[in-house]
Amino acid sequence: MGKTKKRVVKRAEDMSGYLVKRAQSVINLSLEEIVSKHELGIPHYVVLGLLAETPGLPNAELARKAFVTPQSMNEVLQQLEASGLVQRQPSPSNARILNAQLTQTGERKWRSVNDEVLELEERLLLGLSRDEVRALNRSLETIIRNMTPTP
């Protein structure tokens, strides 16, 4: 059996992880700029989007999908509720679980912000063909799977 040849990288700019981090940083800055104009943070925007897609998600599932702790999600939901963008009601199956959904104001806010976020998405993919975008997404999903611990 032959030894696997180790990859020698001389510059950080040649490392995929470094490039992914740089891309994430510039995307995050642009996204923060967009959502802050609408008096939201990124977690608030993510929650609005998740609830627009699937109304009634419980706190724990929202937290998991938004990559925050349940405690942080509770704070985000309280802020969105105080702003009149979200309402929470007890789950029919368990009164201790509060399911969240967008209010009409929340739906309008999400559509407005999301239009700008979709423009950002178009800008970041400018110059890539549909096939290249699909390949990029498949590659990123593979990286995520490779780096996600299995139970």
N, CA, C and O atoms as a GROMACS GRO file, in nm:
protein
  604
    1MET      N    1   0.082  -0.118   0.000
    1MET     CA    2   0.000   0.000   0.000
    1MET      C    3   0.087   0.124   0.000
    1MET      O    4   0.178   0.138   0.082
    2GLY      N    5   0.058   0.215  -0.093
    2GLY     CA    6   0.135   0.337  -0.099
    2GLY      C    7   0.085   0.441  -0.001
    2GLY      O    8  -0.032   0.441   0.039
    3LYS      N    9   0.175   0.528   0.035
    3LYS     CA   10   0.138   0.636   0.127
    3LYS      C   11   0.061   0.743   0.050
    3LYS      O   12   0.086   0.768  -0.068
    4THR      N   13  -0.033   0.805   0.121
    4THR     CA   14  -0.106   0.915   0.060
    4THR      C   15  -0.016   1.037   0.061
    4THR      O   16   0.044   1.071   0.163
    5LYS      N   17  -0.008   1.102  -0.052
    5LYS     CA   18   0.075   1.220  -0.061
    5LYS      C   19   0.007   1.337   0.008
    5LYS      O   20  -0.109   1.368  -0.020
    6LYS      N   21   0.080   1.401   0.099
    6LYS     CA   22   0.024   1.516   0.170
    6LYS      C   23   0.029   1.638   0.080
    6LYS      O   24   0.126   1.661   0.008
    7ARG      N   25  -0.077   1.714   0.088
    7ARG     CA   26  -0.087   1.837   0.009
    7ARG      C   27  -0.008   1.946   0.079
    7ARG      O   28  -0.025   1.969   0.198
    8VAL      N   29   0.078   2.013   0.006
    8VAL     CA   30   0.157   2.122   0.062
    8VAL      C   31   0.097   2.253   0.014
    8VAL      O   32   0.086   2.279  -0.106
    9VAL      N   33   0.058   2.335   0.110
    9VAL     CA   34  -0.001   2.465   0.076
    9VAL      C   35   0.096   2.572   0.123
    9VAL      O   36   0.135   2.577   0.240
   10LYS      N   37   0.133   2.658   0.029
   10LYS     CA   38   0.230   2.762   0.062
   10LYS      C   39   0.164   2.893   0.102
   10LYS      O   40   0.223   2.975   0.172
   11ARG      N   41   0.040   2.913   0.056
   11ARG     CA   42  -0.029   3.038   0.085
   11ARG      C   43  -0.168   3.008   0.141
   11ARG      O   44  -0.234   2.914   0.098
   12ALA      N   45  -0.210   3.090   0.237
   12ALA     CA   46  -0.346   3.074   0.294
   12ALA      C   47  -0.451   3.085   0.184
   12ALA      O   48  -0.552   3.015   0.188
   13GLU      N   49  -0.427   3.172   0.087
   13GLU     CA   50  -0.523   3.194  -0.021
   13GLU      C   51  -0.546   3.070  -0.108
   13GLU      O   52  -0.641   3.066  -0.186
   14ASP      N   53  -0.460   2.969  -0.094
   14ASP     CA   54  -0.476   2.845  -0.169
   14ASP      C   55  -0.553   2.739  -0.090
   14ASP      O   56  -0.579   2.630  -0.140
   15MET      N   57  -0.589   2.772   0.034
   15MET     CA   58  -0.661   2.676   0.119
   15MET      C   59  -0.811   2.697   0.106
   15MET      O   60  -0.861   2.809   0.121
   16SER      N   61  -0.883   2.590   0.077
   16SER     CA   62  -1.028   2.598   0.059
   16SER      C   63  -1.097   2.652   0.184
   16SER      O   64  -1.187   2.735   0.174
   17GLY      N   65  -1.056   2.605   0.302
   17GLY     CA   66  -1.117   2.652   0.426
   17GLY      C   67  -1.102   2.802   0.442
   17GLY      O   68  -1.195   2.870   0.487
   18TYR      N   69  -0.985   2.855   0.407
   18TYR     CA   70  -0.962   2.999   0.415
   18TYR      C   71  -1.054   3.073   0.319
   18TYR      O   72  -1.112   3.176   0.356
   19LEU      N   73  -1.068   3.022   0.198
   19LEU     CA   74  -1.155   3.087   0.100
   19LEU      C   75  -1.302   3.081   0.141
   19LEU      O   76  -1.376   3.177   0.121
   20VAL      N   77  -1.344   2.968   0.198
   20VAL     CA   78  -1.482   2.958   0.246
   20VAL      C   79  -1.504   3.062   0.356
   20VAL      O   80  -1.607   3.130   0.358
   21LYS      N   81  -1.409   3.076   0.448
   21LYS     CA   82  -1.422   3.174   0.556
   21LYS      C   83  -1.425   3.316   0.502
   21LYS      O   84  -1.504   3.398   0.549
   22ARG      N   85  -1.342   3.347   0.406
   22ARG     CA   86  -1.343   3.481   0.344
   22ARG      C   87  -1.477   3.508   0.279
   22ARG      O   88  -1.534   3.616   0.295
   23ALA      N   89  -1.528   3.409   0.204
   23ALA     CA   90  -1.659   3.426   0.139
   23ALA      C   91  -1.767   3.446   0.244
   23ALA      O   92  -1.852   3.534   0.229
   24GLN      N   93  -1.765   3.365   0.349
   24GLN     CA   94  -1.865   3.378   0.455
   24GLN      C   95  -1.858   3.517   0.519
   24GLN      O   96  -1.962   3.576   0.549
   25SER      N   97  -1.740   3.568   0.539
   25SER     CA   98  -1.723   3.699   0.602
   25SER      C   99  -1.780   3.812   0.516
   25SER      O  100  -1.851   3.899   0.567
   26VAL      N  101  -1.751   3.811   0.386
   26VAL     CA  102  -1.802   3.920   0.302
   26VAL      C  103  -1.953   3.908   0.282
   26VAL      O  104  -2.023   4.008   0.274
   27ILE      N  105  -2.003   3.785   0.274
   27ILE     CA  106  -2.147   3.765   0.261
   27ILE      C  107  -2.216   3.812   0.390
   27ILE      O  108  -2.319   3.880   0.384
   28ASN      N  109  -2.160   3.774   0.504
   28ASN     CA  110  -2.219   3.811   0.632
   28ASN      C  111  -2.224   3.964   0.649
   28ASN      O  112  -2.324   4.017   0.697
   29LEU      N  113  -2.118   4.033   0.610
   29LEU     CA  114  -2.117   4.180   0.618
   29LEU      C  115  -2.227   4.241   0.532
   29LEU      O  116  -2.297   4.332   0.575
   30SER      N  117  -2.241   4.192   0.411
   30SER     CA  118  -2.345   4.243   0.321
   30SER      C  119  -2.484   4.211   0.374
   30SER      O  120  -2.575   4.295   0.368
   31LEU      N  121  -2.501   4.091   0.427
   31LEU     CA  122  -2.631   4.052   0.483
   31LEU      C  123  -2.665   4.137   0.605
   31LEU      O  124  -2.779   4.181   0.620
   32GLU      N  125  -2.567   4.159   0.691
   32GLU     CA  126  -2.588   4.243   0.810
   32GLU      C  127  -2.629   4.385   0.769
   32GLU      O  128  -2.715   4.446   0.831
   33GLU      N  129  -2.566   4.436   0.665
   33GLU     CA  130  -2.601   4.570   0.615
   33GLU      C  131  -2.748   4.575   0.569
   33GLU      O  132  -2.819   4.671   0.598
   34ILE      N  133  -2.791   4.473   0.499
   34ILE     CA  134  -2.929   4.467   0.449
   34ILE      C  135  -3.028   4.459   0.565
   34ILE      O  136  -3.121   4.540   0.572
   35VAL      N  137  -3.009   4.363   0.654
   35VAL     CA  138  -3.109   4.342   0.759
   35VAL      C  139  -3.112   4.456   0.859
   35VAL      O  140  -3.217   4.488   0.914
   36SER      N  141  -2.997   4.519   0.884
   36SER     CA  142  -2.995   4.630   0.980
   36SER      C  143  -3.073   4.750   0.929
   36SER      O  144  -3.128   4.827   1.008
   37LYS      N  145  -3.079   4.768   0.797
   37LYS     CA  146  -3.162   4.876   0.741
   37LYS      C  147  -3.308   4.856   0.775
   37LYS      O  148  -3.386   4.951   0.779
   38HIS      N  149  -3.345   4.732   0.801
   38HIS     CA  150  -3.483   4.696   0.834
   38HIS      C  151  -3.501   4.674   0.984
   38HIS      O  152  -3.600   4.617   1.030
   39GLU      N  153  -3.402   4.722   1.060
   39GLU     CA  154  -3.403   4.712   1.206
   39GLU      C  155  -3.412   4.567   1.255
   39GLU      O  156  -3.483   4.536   1.351
   40LEU      N  157  -3.337   4.480   1.187
   40LEU     CA  158  -3.330   4.339   1.223
   40LEU      C  159  -3.184   4.298   1.235
   40LEU      O  160  -3.094   4.366   1.185
   41GLY      N  161  -3.161   4.186   1.302
   41GLY     CA  162  -3.032   4.120   1.301
   41GLY      C  163  -3.044   3.997   1.212
   41GLY      O  164  -3.154   3.960   1.172
   42ILE      N  165  -2.933   3.934   1.182
   42ILE     CA  166  -2.936   3.815   1.097
   42ILE      C  167  -3.022   3.704   1.159
   42ILE      O  168  -3.101   3.643   1.086
   43PRO      N  169  -3.010   3.676   1.290
   43PRO     CA  170  -3.098   3.571   1.345
   43PRO      C  171  -3.247   3.605   1.330
   43PRO      O  172  -3.329   3.515   1.309
   44HIS      N  173  -3.282   3.733   1.340
   44HIS     CA  174  -3.422   3.774   1.324
   44HIS      C  175  -3.469   3.746   1.181
   44HIS      O  176  -3.579   3.694   1.159
   45TYR      N  177  -3.385   3.780   1.084
   45TYR     CA  178  -3.418   3.755   0.944
   45TYR      C  179  -3.434   3.604   0.919
   45TYR      O  180  -3.528   3.562   0.852
   46VAL      N  181  -3.342   3.525   0.974
   46VAL     CA  182  -3.348   3.381   0.954
   46VAL      C  183  -3.479   3.325   1.011
   46VAL      O  184  -3.544   3.243   0.948
   47VAL      N  185  -3.516   3.370   1.131
   47VAL     CA  186  -3.640   3.323   1.193
   47VAL      C  187  -3.761   3.362   1.110
   47VAL      O  188  -3.851   3.282   1.089
   48LEU      N  189  -3.763   3.487   1.062
   48LEU     CA  190  -3.875   3.529   0.977
   48LEU      C  191  -3.885   3.440   0.854
   48LEU      O  192  -3.995   3.400   0.814
   49GLY      N  193  -3.771   3.408   0.795
   49GLY     CA  194  -3.771   3.322   0.676
   49GLY      C  195  -3.817   3.180   0.707
   49GLY      O  196  -3.894   3.121   0.631
   50LEU      N  197  -3.771   3.126   0.819
   50LEU     CA  198  -3.812   2.991   0.857
   50LEU      C  199  -3.962   2.985   0.882
   50LEU      O  200  -4.030   2.890   0.844
   51LEU      N  201  -4.015   3.090   0.948
   51LEU     CA  202  -4.158   3.091   0.978
   51LEU      C  203  -4.242   3.121   0.854
   51LEU      O  204  -4.356   3.077   0.845
   52ALA      N  205  -4.186   3.195   0.759
   52ALA     CA  206  -4.257   3.218   0.633
   52ALA      C  207  -4.270   3.086   0.558
   52ALA      O  208  -4.372   3.059   0.494
   53GLU      N  209  -4.166   3.006   0.566
   53GLU     CA  210  -4.164   2.875   0.497
   53GLU      C  211  -4.247   2.770   0.570
   53GLU      O  212  -4.320   2.693   0.508
   54THR      N  213  -4.236   2.768   0.704
   54THR     CA  214  -4.304   2.667   0.785
   54THR      C  215  -4.362   2.732   0.910
   54THR      O  216  -4.296   2.732   1.014
   55PRO      N  217  -4.482   2.786   0.902
   55PRO     CA  218  -4.543   2.847   1.021
   55PRO      C  219  -4.562   2.744   1.132
   55PRO      O  220  -4.587   2.627   1.107
   56GLY      N  221  -4.550   2.792   1.256
   56GLY     CA  222  -4.579   2.707   1.370
   56GLY      C  223  -4.462   2.627   1.422
   56GLY      O  224  -4.480   2.538   1.506
   57LEU      N  225  -4.341   2.656   1.374
   57LEU     CA  226  -4.225   2.581   1.423
   57LEU      C  227  -4.203   2.610   1.572
   57LEU      O  228  -4.212   2.726   1.614
   58PRO      N  229  -4.176   2.507   1.651
   58PRO     CA  230  -4.146   2.531   1.792
   58PRO      C  231  -4.006   2.590   1.810
   58PRO      O  232  -3.922   2.582   1.721
   59ASN      N  233  -3.985   2.650   1.926
   59ASN     CA  234  -3.860   2.718   1.960
   59ASN      C  235  -3.737   2.629   1.936
   59ASN      O  236  -3.640   2.675   1.876
   60ALA      N  237  -3.741   2.506   1.981
   60ALA     CA  238  -3.624   2.418   1.970
   60ALA      C  239  -3.585   2.395   1.824
   60ALA      O  240  -3.467   2.395   1.790
   61GLU      N  241  -3.683   2.374   1.739
   61GLU     CA  242  -3.653   2.351   1.597
   61GLU      C  243  -3.603   2.478   1.530
   61GLU      O  244  -3.511   2.474   1.448
   62LEU      N  245  -3.663   2.593   1.566
   62LEU     CA  246  -3.613   2.721   1.513
   62LEU      C  247  -3.468   2.742   1.552
   62LEU      O  248  -3.386   2.782   1.470
   63ALA      N  249  -3.436   2.714   1.677
   63ALA     CA  250  -3.298   2.732   1.726
   63ALA      C  251  -3.202   2.644   1.646
   63ALA      O  252  -3.096   2.691   1.604
   64ARG      N  253  -3.239   2.518   1.627
   64ARG     CA  254  -3.152   2.426   1.554
   64ARG      C  255  -3.129   2.474   1.411
   64ARG      O  256  -3.016   2.474   1.363
   65LYS      N  257  -3.236   2.516   1.344
   65LYS     CA  258  -3.225   2.558   1.204
   65LYS      C  259  -3.156   2.694   1.188
   65LYS      O  260  -3.102   2.725   1.082
   66ALA      N  261  -3.158   2.776   1.294
   66ALA     CA  262  -3.096   2.908   1.288
   66ALA      C  263  -2.956   2.908   1.348
   66ALA      O  264  -2.890   3.013   1.354
   67PHE      N  265  -2.909   2.792   1.394
   67PHE     CA  266  -2.774   2.776   1.449
   67PHE      C  267  -2.752   2.861   1.575
   67PHE      O  268  -2.645   2.919   1.593
   68VAL      N  269  -2.854   2.868   1.661
   68VAL     CA  270  -2.840   2.937   1.789
   68VAL      C  271  -2.890   2.846   1.900
   68VAL      O  272  -2.955   2.745   1.872
   69THR      N  273  -2.860   2.880   2.023
   69THR     CA  274  -2.908   2.802   2.137
   69THR      C  275  -3.057   2.828   2.157
   69THR      O  276  -3.108   2.931   2.114
   70PRO      N  277  -3.126   2.735   2.222
   70PRO     CA  278  -3.267   2.760   2.253
   70PRO      C  279  -3.289   2.887   2.336
   70PRO      O  280  -3.388   2.957   2.317
   71GLN      N  281  -3.195   2.917   2.426
   71GLN     CA  282  -3.205   3.039   2.507
   71GLN      C  283  -3.196   3.163   2.419
   71GLN      O  284  -3.274   3.257   2.435
   72SER      N  285  -3.101   3.163   2.325
   72SER     CA  286  -3.088   3.276   2.233
   72SER      C  287  -3.211   3.288   2.144
   72SER      O  288  -3.256   3.398   2.114
   73MET      N  289  -3.264   3.175   2.101
   73MET     CA  290  -3.383   3.177   2.016
   73MET      C  291  -3.500   3.236   2.092
   73MET      O  292  -3.580   3.310   2.034
   74ASN      N  293  -3.512   3.205   2.219
   74ASN     CA  294  -3.620   3.260   2.298
   74ASN      C  295  -3.610   3.413   2.302
   74ASN      O  296  -3.712   3.482   2.293
   75GLU      N  297  -3.489   3.466   2.314
   75GLU     CA  298  -3.468   3.611   2.313
   75GLU      C  299  -3.506   3.670   2.177
   75GLU      O  300  -3.572   3.774   2.170
   76VAL      N  301  -3.464   3.604   2.070
   76VAL     CA  302  -3.496   3.652   1.936
   76VAL      C  303  -3.648   3.655   1.917
   76VAL      O  304  -3.703   3.752   1.866
   77LEU      N  305  -3.715   3.547   1.958
   77LEU     CA  306  -3.860   3.541   1.943
   77LEU      C  307  -3.930   3.647   2.028
   77LEU      O  308  -4.029   3.706   1.985
   78GLN      N  309  -3.880   3.670   2.148
   78GLN     CA  310  -3.939   3.776   2.232
   78GLN      C  311  -3.925   3.912   2.165
   78GLN      O  312  -4.018   3.992   2.168
   79GLN      N  313  -3.809   3.938   2.106
   79GLN     CA  314  -3.788   4.065   2.036
   79GLN      C  315  -3.881   4.078   1.915
   79GLN      O  316  -3.940   4.183   1.893
   80LEU      N  317  -3.894   3.970   1.838
   80LEU     CA  318  -3.983   3.972   1.721
   80LEU      C  319  -4.129   3.987   1.764
   80LEU      O  320  -4.208   4.054   1.697
   81GLU      N  321  -4.163   3.924   1.875
   81GLU     CA  322  -4.299   3.936   1.927
   81GLU      C  323  -4.327   4.079   1.973
   81GLU      O  324  -4.433   4.134   1.944
   82ALA      N  325  -4.232   4.140   2.044
   82ALA     CA  326  -4.247   4.277   2.092
   82ALA      C  327  -4.257   4.375   1.976
   82ALA      O  328  -4.320   4.480   1.988
   83SER      N  329  -4.195   4.342   1.863
   83SER     CA  330  -4.201   4.427   1.743
   83SER      C  331  -4.327   4.404   1.662
   83SER      O  332  -4.351   4.474   1.563
   84GLY      N  333  -4.408   4.306   1.702
   84GLY     CA  334  -4.531   4.277   1.630
   84GLY      C  335  -4.511   4.197   1.502
   84GLY      O  336  -4.600   4.193   1.417
   85LEU      N  337  -4.394   4.132   1.489
   85LEU     CA  338  -4.365   4.056   1.368
   85LEU      C  339  -4.400   3.908   1.381
   85LEU      O  340  -4.420   3.839   1.281
   86VAL      N  341  -4.406   3.860   1.504
   86VAL     CA  342  -4.431   3.719   1.532
   86VAL      C  343  -4.531   3.709   1.646
   86VAL      O  344  -4.533   3.792   1.737
   87GLN      N  345  -4.612   3.605   1.640
   87GLN     CA  346  -4.698   3.573   1.755
   87GLN      C  347  -4.676   3.426   1.789
   87GLN      O  348  -4.652   3.344   1.701
   88ARG      N  349  -4.685   3.394   1.918
   88ARG     CA  350  -4.668   3.257   1.962
   88ARG      C  351  -4.793   3.212   2.037
   88ARG      O  352  -4.853   3.286   2.114
   89GLN      N  353  -4.829   3.088   2.010
   89GLN     CA  354  -4.946   3.029   2.075
   89GLN      C  355  -4.910   2.890   2.122
   89GLN      O  356  -4.827   2.823   2.062
   90PRO      N  357  -4.974   2.846   2.231
   90PRO     CA  358  -4.946   2.710   2.280
   90PRO      C  359  -4.978   2.605   2.173
   90PRO      O  360  -5.076   2.617   2.098
   91SER      N  361  -4.895   2.505   2.168
   91SER     CA  362  -4.916   2.393   2.076
   91SER      C  363  -5.040   2.316   2.118
   91SER      O  364  -5.063   2.295   2.237
   92PRO      N  365  -5.121   2.272   2.022
   92PRO     CA  366  -5.239   2.193   2.057
   92PRO      C  367  -5.203   2.062   2.129
   92PRO      O  368  -5.282   2.011   2.208
   93SER      N  369  -5.084   2.007   2.100
   93SER     CA  370  -5.045   1.880   2.159
   93SER      C  371  -4.976   1.894   2.295
   93SER      O  372  -4.976   1.800   2.375
   94ASN      N  373  -4.917   2.013   2.322
   94ASN     CA  374  -4.847   2.035   2.448
   94ASN      C  375  -4.849   2.184   2.479
   94ASN      O  376  -4.779   2.262   2.414
   95ALA      N  377  -4.928   2.224   2.577
   95ALA     CA  378  -4.947   2.366   2.609
   95ALA      C  379  -4.819   2.435   2.654
   95ALA      O  380  -4.811   2.558   2.652
   96ARG      N  381  -4.717   2.358   2.695
   96ARG     CA  382  -4.590   2.420   2.736
   96ARG      C  383  -4.506   2.462   2.616
   96ARG      O  384  -4.416   2.545   2.630
   97ILE      N  385  -4.535   2.407   2.500
   97ILE     CA  386  -4.461   2.441   2.378
   97ILE      C  387  -4.534   2.554   2.307
   97ILE      O  388  -4.653   2.546   2.279
   98LEU      N  389  -4.458   2.661   2.278
   98LEU     CA  390  -4.517   2.774   2.206
   98LEU      C  391  -4.475   2.767   2.060
   98LEU      O  392  -4.355   2.768   2.029
   99ASN      N  393  -4.572   2.760   1.972
   99ASN     CA  394  -4.544   2.759   1.828
   99ASN      C  395  -4.552   2.902   1.777
   99ASN      O  396  -4.643   2.976   1.812
  100ALA      N  397  -4.457   2.938   1.694
  100ALA     CA  398  -4.448   3.075   1.643
  100ALA      C  399  -4.498   3.082   1.499
  100ALA      O  400  -4.485   2.988   1.422
  101GLN      N  401  -4.556   3.196   1.466
  101GLN     CA  402  -4.594   3.223   1.328
  101GLN      C  403  -4.583   3.372   1.302
  101GLN      O  404  -4.588   3.453   1.395
  102LEU      N  405  -4.569   3.407   1.175
  102LEU     CA  406  -4.559   3.548   1.138
  102LEU      C  407  -4.694   3.616   1.150
  102LEU      O  408  -4.798   3.556   1.123
  103THR      N  409  -4.690   3.743   1.190
  103THR     CA  410  -4.809   3.826   1.180
  103THR      C  411  -4.812   3.883   1.039
  103THR      O  412  -4.718   3.863   0.963
  104GLN      N  413  -4.918   3.953   1.003
  104GLN     CA  414  -4.923   4.017   0.871
  104GLN      C  415  -4.808   4.116   0.856
  104GLN      O  416  -4.747   4.126   0.750
  105THR      N  417  -4.780   4.190   0.963
  105THR     CA  418  -4.667   4.284   0.962
  105THR      C  419  -4.536   4.209   0.941
  105THR      O  420  -4.449   4.254   0.866
  106GLY      N  421  -4.522   4.094   1.007
  106GLY     CA  422  -4.402   4.012   0.992
  106GLY      C  423  -4.386   3.960   0.851
  106GLY      O  424  -4.275   3.956   0.798
  107GLU      N  425  -4.497   3.920   0.789
  107GLU     CA  426  -4.491   3.873   0.649
  107GLU      C  427  -4.445   3.985   0.556
  107GLU      O  428  -4.361   3.963   0.468
  108ARG      N  429  -4.499   4.104   0.576
  108ARG     CA  430  -4.458   4.218   0.490
  108ARG      C  431  -4.310   4.251   0.511
  108ARG      O  432  -4.237   4.274   0.415
  109LYS      N  433  -4.267   4.252   0.636
  109LYS     CA  434  -4.126   4.282   0.667
  109LYS      C  435  -4.036   4.177   0.603
  109LYS      O  436  -3.934   4.212   0.542
  110TRP      N  437  -4.073   4.049   0.617
  110TRP     CA  438  -3.989   3.944   0.562
  110TRP      C  439  -3.979   3.957   0.410
  110TRP      O  440  -3.870   3.945   0.354
  111ARG      N  441  -4.092   3.980   0.343
  111ARG     CA  442  -4.088   3.994   0.196
  111ARG      C  443  -3.998   4.109   0.155
  111ARG      O  444  -3.920   4.097   0.060
  112SER      N  445  -4.007   4.221   0.225
  112SER     CA  446  -3.926   4.338   0.193
  112SER      C  447  -3.777   4.308   0.209
  112SER      O  448  -3.697   4.338   0.119
  113VAL      N  449  -3.740   4.251   0.320
  113VAL     CA  450  -3.598   4.219   0.345
  113VAL      C  451  -3.552   4.111   0.249
  113VAL      O  452  -3.442   4.119   0.194
  114ASN      N  453  -3.635   4.010   0.229
  114ASN     CA  454  -3.595   3.897   0.145
  114ASN      C  455  -3.571   3.939   0.001
  114ASN      O  456  -3.484   3.882  -0.065
  115ASP      N  457  -3.646   4.036  -0.049
  115ASP     CA  458  -3.620   4.086  -0.185
  115ASP      C  459  -3.476   4.134  -0.197
  115ASP      O  460  -3.409   4.106  -0.296
  116GLU      N  461  -3.428   4.207  -0.097
  116GLU     CA  462  -3.290   4.257  -0.099
  116GLU      C  463  -3.190   4.143  -0.081
  116GLU      O  464  -3.082   4.146  -0.141
  117VAL      N  465  -3.224   4.045   0.000
  117VAL     CA  466  -3.134   3.931   0.021
  117VAL      C  467  -3.122   3.850  -0.108
  117VAL      O  468  -3.014   3.800  -0.140
  118LEU      N  469  -3.231   3.837  -0.181
  118LEU     CA  470  -3.225   3.765  -0.309
  118LEU      C  471  -3.138   3.840  -0.410
  118LEU      O  472  -3.070   3.777  -0.491
  119GLU      N  473  -3.140   3.973  -0.405
  119GLU     CA  474  -3.050   4.052  -0.491
  119GLU      C  475  -2.904   4.025  -0.452
  119GLU      O  476  -2.818   4.015  -0.539
  120LEU      N  477  -2.877   4.014  -0.322
  120LEU     CA  478  -2.742   3.980  -0.275
  120LEU      C  479  -2.702   3.842  -0.327
  120LEU      O  480  -2.589   3.824  -0.372
  121GLU      N  481  -2.794   3.746  -0.320
  121GLU     CA  482  -2.767   3.610  -0.370
  121GLU      C  483  -2.732   3.614  -0.519
  121GLU      O  484  -2.640   3.546  -0.563
  122GLU      N  485  -2.807   3.693  -0.596
  122GLU     CA  486  -2.777   3.705  -0.739
  122GLU      C  487  -2.639   3.764  -0.761
  122GLU      O  488  -2.564   3.719  -0.847
  123ARG      N  489  -2.604   3.866  -0.680
  123ARG     CA  490  -2.474   3.931  -0.694
  123ARG      C  491  -2.361   3.835  -0.661
  123ARG      O  492  -2.258   3.834  -0.729
  124LEU      N  493  -2.378   3.755  -0.557
  124LEU     CA  494  -2.267   3.667  -0.519
  124LEU      C  495  -2.249   3.553  -0.617
  124LEU      O  496  -2.141   3.493  -0.623
  125LEU      N  497  -2.352   3.520  -0.693
  125LEU     CA  498  -2.341   3.411  -0.792
  125LEU      C  499  -2.319   3.462  -0.934
  125LEU      O  500  -2.314   3.384  -1.028
  126LEU      N  501  -2.305   3.594  -0.949
  126LEU     CA  502  -2.284   3.656  -1.079
  126LEU      C  503  -2.164   3.592  -1.150
  126LEU      O  504  -2.057   3.578  -1.092
  127GLY      N  505  -2.184   3.553  -1.273
  127GLY     CA  506  -2.076   3.494  -1.351
  127GLY      C  507  -2.070   3.342  -1.342
  127GLY      O  508  -1.989   3.280  -1.411
  128LEU      N  509  -2.154   3.282  -1.258
  128LEU     CA  510  -2.159   3.137  -1.248
  128LEU      C  511  -2.280   3.085  -1.325
  128LEU      O  512  -2.389   3.142  -1.316
  129SER      N  513  -2.261   2.978  -1.399
  129SER     CA  514  -2.372   2.916  -1.470
  129SER      C  515  -2.458   2.838  -1.370
  129SER      O  516  -2.418   2.817  -1.256
  130ARG      N  517  -2.577   2.796  -1.415
  130ARG     CA  518  -2.662   2.714  -1.328
  130ARG      C  519  -2.590   2.587  -1.286
  130ARG      O  520  -2.598   2.545  -1.170
  131ASP      N  521  -2.520   2.525  -1.380
  131ASP     CA  522  -2.446   2.403  -1.347
  131ASP      C  523  -2.336   2.431  -1.245
  131ASP      O  524  -2.312   2.351  -1.154
  132GLU      N  525  -2.269   2.544  -1.258
  132GLU     CA  526  -2.164   2.580  -1.162
  132GLU      C  527  -2.223   2.607  -1.023
  132GLU      O  528  -2.163   2.572  -0.922
  133VAL      N  529  -2.340   2.670  -1.019
  133VAL     CA  530  -2.406   2.695  -0.890
  133VAL      C  531  -2.445   2.562  -0.826
  133VAL      O  532  -2.426   2.543  -0.706
  134ARG      N  533  -2.501   2.470  -0.906
  134ARG     CA  534  -2.537   2.338  -0.852
  134ARG      C  535  -2.412   2.265  -0.801
  134ARG      O  536  -2.415   2.202  -0.695
  135ALA      N  537  -2.303   2.273  -0.876
  135ALA     CA  538  -2.179   2.208  -0.833
  135ALA      C  539  -2.124   2.273  -0.706
  135ALA      O  540  -2.077   2.204  -0.615
  136LEU      N  541  -2.131   2.404  -0.698
  136LEU     CA  542  -2.088   2.475  -0.578
  136LEU      C  543  -2.170   2.430  -0.458
  136LEU      O  544  -2.115   2.397  -0.353
  137ASN      N  545  -2.302   2.427  -0.473
  137ASN     CA  546  -2.389   2.386  -0.363
  137ASN      C  547  -2.363   2.242  -0.321
  137ASN      O  548  -2.361   2.212  -0.202
  138ARG      N  549  -2.344   2.153  -0.419
  138ARG     CA  550  -2.312   2.013  -0.386
  138ARG      C  551  -2.179   2.006  -0.309
  138ARG      O  552  -2.166   1.931  -0.212
  139SER      N  553  -2.082   2.084  -0.353
  139SER     CA  554  -1.952   2.084  -0.287
  139SER      C  555  -1.963   2.136  -0.143
  139SER      O  556  -1.904   2.080  -0.051
  140LEU      N  557  -2.038   2.243  -0.125
  140LEU     CA  558  -2.056   2.298   0.010
  140LEU      C  559  -2.131   2.199   0.099
  140LEU      O  560  -2.098   2.185   0.216
  141GLU      N  561  -2.232   2.131   0.044
  141GLU     CA  562  -2.304   2.029   0.121
  141GLU      C  563  -2.211   1.915   0.160
  141GLU      O  564  -2.222   1.862   0.271
  142THR      N  565  -2.121   1.877   0.072
  142THR     CA  566  -2.024   1.772   0.103
  142THR      C  567  -1.932   1.817   0.215
  142THR      O  568  -1.904   1.740   0.308
  143ILE      N  569  -1.884   1.941   0.209
  143ILE     CA  570  -1.798   1.994   0.314
  143ILE      C  571  -1.871   1.993   0.447
  143ILE      O  572  -1.815   1.955   0.550
  144ILE      N  573  -1.997   2.034   0.446
  144ILE     CA  574  -2.077   2.037   0.569
  144ILE      C  575  -2.090   1.896   0.626
  144ILE      O  576  -2.073   1.875   0.746
  145ARG      N  577  -2.121   1.799   0.541
  145ARG     CA  578  -2.132   1.660   0.586
  145ARG      C  579  -2.000   1.611   0.642
  145ARG      O  580  -1.996   1.546   0.747
  146ASN      N  581  -1.890   1.642   0.573
  146ASN     CA  582  -1.757   1.598   0.617
  146ASN      C  583  -1.722   1.655   0.753
  146ASN      O  584  -1.652   1.590   0.831
  147MET      N  585  -1.769   1.773   0.783
  147MET     CA  586  -1.731   1.842   0.906
  147MET      C  587  -1.835   1.831   1.016
  147MET      O  588  -1.813   1.881   1.126
  148THR      N  589  -1.947   1.767   0.988
  148THR     CA  590  -2.052   1.751   1.089
  148THR      C  591  -2.030   1.621   1.164
  148THR      O  592  -2.028   1.514   1.103
  149PRO      N  593  -2.013   1.630   1.296
  149PRO     CA  594  -1.992   1.507   1.373
  149PRO      C  595  -2.114   1.416   1.364
  149PRO      O  596  -2.228   1.462   1.366
  150THR      N  597  -2.089   1.287   1.354
  150THR     CA  598  -2.198   1.191   1.353
  150THR      C  599  -2.216   1.137   1.495
  150THR      O  600  -2.118   1.116   1.567
  151PRO      N  601  -2.341   1.115   1.534
  151PRO     CA  602  -2.365   1.068   1.672
  151PRO      C  603  -2.317   0.927   1.696
  151PRO      O  604  -2.331   0.875   1.807
   0.00000   0.00000   0.00000
